[in-house]
């Protein structure tokens, strides 16, 4: 009995601590199976030097491959356009600390913790009307110096978005 309870609690903890989920908005009648052709565009802000161009290119390649695996064909005159946006936002936290004892004097320590977060947004637009059909956003990774993702990480992010697109 205790082992079953412990395994249930462990499973619950693992599931609840999963990485950030995809926040989804879509129109009510969107179904990916209604479309046969697609195009992919990946955007990274030009002033954002933290985003590696190799990462941008790898995202575009991975989305092309995965969409073709779903049975869609890539075409310049596509029915839908998948727009992938990468952005890095700065997030700084400040903490103050003073020694309590007068023996150590009244030094004030200001600690600034600069943590940059990467956000990934995938939007699907109808090419003819430029109307959004589906969009999802997720926080992807904390970035120190520059945003460089491995092919496994990129594949994981693309698959998480595609599973949300298919299930919605």
FENVENGI-V290945 format. One record per residue. N is the residue number from 1. RES is the residue in one letter. PHI is phi in whole degrees, -180 to 180 (none if undefined). BURIAL is + if it has 16 or more other C-alpha atoms within 10 Angstrom, else -. D_CENTER is the distance of its C-alpha to the mean C-alpha in Angstrom with 1 decimal. Layout:
BEGIN
N:RES:PHI:BURIAL:D_CENTER, N:RES:PHI:BURIAL:D_CENTER
END
This chain:
BEGIN
1:X:none:-:39.7, 2:X:-65:-:38.2, 3:X:-66:-:36.1, 4:X:-66:-:34.8, 5:X:-64:-:33.9, 6:X:-65:-:32.2, 7:X:-68:-:30.2, 8:X:-66:-:29.1, 9:X:-64:-:28.1, 10:X:-64:-:26.2, 11:X:-62:-:24.4, 12:X:-63:-:23.5, 13:X:-66:-:22.3, 14:X:-67:-:20.0, 15:X:-68:-:18.5, 16:X:-74:-:18.2, 17:X:-96:-:16.5, 18:X:-66:-:13.6, 19:X:-64:-:10.2, 20:X:-57:-:8.4, 21:X:-77:-:8.8, 22:X:-88:+:7.5, 23:X:-89:-:9.8, 24:X:-115:+:11.8, 25:X:-130:-:14.7, 26:X:-156:+:17.0, 27:X:-83:-:20.7, 28:X:-68:-:23.0, 29:X:-102:-:24.3, 30:X:-75:-:21.3, 31:X:-144:-:21.7, 32:X:-63:+:20.2, 33:X:-72:-:23.5, 34:X:-80:-:25.4, 35:X:-118:-:24.2, 36:X:-111:+:25.4, 37:X:-123:+:24.0, 38:X:-148:+:20.7, 39:X:-141:+:19.5, 40:X:-122:+:16.2, 41:X:-129:+:15.6, 42:X:-113:+:12.9, 43:X:-119:-:13.2, 44:X:-135:+:12.9, 45:X:-57:-:15.4, 46:X:-68:-:18.7, 47:X:-85:-:19.6, 48:X:-90:-:16.6, 49:X:-80:-:18.2, 50:X:-78:+:15.6, 51:X:-88:+:13.4, 52:X:-73:-:15.2, 53:X:-66:-:16.6, 54:X:-69:-:16.6, 55:X:-67:+:12.8, 56:X:-61:+:12.7, 57:X:-65:-:15.5, 58:X:-67:+:14.1, 59:X:-63:+:11.1, 60:X:-63:+:13.9, 61:X:-64:-:16.2, 62:X:-66:+:14.0, 63:X:-64:+:13.2, 64:X:-60:+:17.0, 65:X:-64:-:18.1, 66:X:-69:-:16.2, 67:X:-68:+:17.3, 68:X:-69:-:20.8, 69:X:-66:-:20.8, 70:X:-82:-:20.5, 71:X:100:-:23.7, 72:X:-88:+:22.7, 73:X:-111:+:24.3, 74:X:-82:+:23.0, 75:X:-150:-:25.3, 76:X:-67:-:25.9, 77:X:-101:-:27.3, 78:X:-80:+:24.4, 79:X:-79:+:24.3, 80:X:-126:+:20.5, 81:X:-122:+:18.1, 82:X:-98:+:14.4, 83:X:-108:+:12.8, 84:X:-111:+:9.6, 85:X:-118:+:9.0, 86:X:-111:+:7.9, 87:X:-144:+:9.4, 88:X:-120:+:10.7, 89:X:-113:-:12.7, 90:X:-82:-:15.7, 91:X:-138:-:16.6, 92:X:-114:-:20.1, 93:X:-120:-:22.1, 94:X:-122:-:25.8, 95:X:-134:-:28.3, 96:X:-110:-:32.0, 97:X:-145:-:34.5, 98:X:-123:-:38.3, 99:X:-69:-:40.8, 100:X:-85:-:43.0, 101:X:-84:-:46.1, 102:X:-70:-:48.3, 103:X:-59:-:49.0, 104:X:-89:-:45.7, 105:X:73:-:46.2, 106:X:-105:-:43.7, 107:X:-73:-:41.0, 108:X:-111:-:37.8, 109:X:-105:-:34.6, 110:X:-103:-:31.7, 111:X:-111:-:28.5, 112:X:-106:-:25.5, 113:X:-112:-:22.3, 114:X:-90:-:19.8, 115:X:-125:-:16.3, 116:X:-98:+:13.6, 117:X:-115:+:10.0, 118:X:-96:+:7.1, 119:X:-116:+:5.1, 120:X:-125:+:3.4, 121:X:-120:+:6.2, 122:X:-119:+:8.2, 123:X:-128:+:11.8, 124:X:-114:+:14.9, 125:X:-118:+:18.2, 126:X:-77:+:21.8, 127:X:-65:+:23.1, 128:X:-66:-:26.6, 129:X:-106:-:26.0, 130:X:60:-:22.5, 131:X:-88:-:21.9, 132:X:-72:+:18.4, 133:X:-106:+:18.4, 134:X:-153:+:14.9, 135:X:-147:+:11.7, 136:X:-144:+:8.5, 137:X:-135:+:6.0, 138:X:-151:+:4.0, 139:X:-81:+:4.8, 140:X:-104:+:4.0, 141:X:-161:+:7.6, 142:X:-86:+:10.9, 143:X:-118:+:12.6, 144:X:-93:-:16.4, 145:X:-103:-:17.9, 146:X:-144:-:15.7, 147:X:-86:+:12.2, 148:X:-127:+:13.4, 149:X:-112:+:11.6, 150:X:-77:-:13.9, 151:X:-65:-:14.3, 152:X:-68:-:13.8, 153:X:-65:-:10.3, 154:X:-62:+:9.4, 155:X:-62:+:11.4, 156:X:-64:-:9.8, 157:X:-66:+:6.3, 158:X:-64:+:8.5, 159:X:-65:-:10.9, 160:X:-66:-:8.9, 161:X:-69:+:8.3, 162:X:-66:+:11.9, 163:X:-66:-:13.3, 164:X:-69:-:12.3, 165:X:-64:+:13.8, 166:X:-69:-:16.9, 167:X:-77:-:17.5, 168:X:-94:+:17.4
END
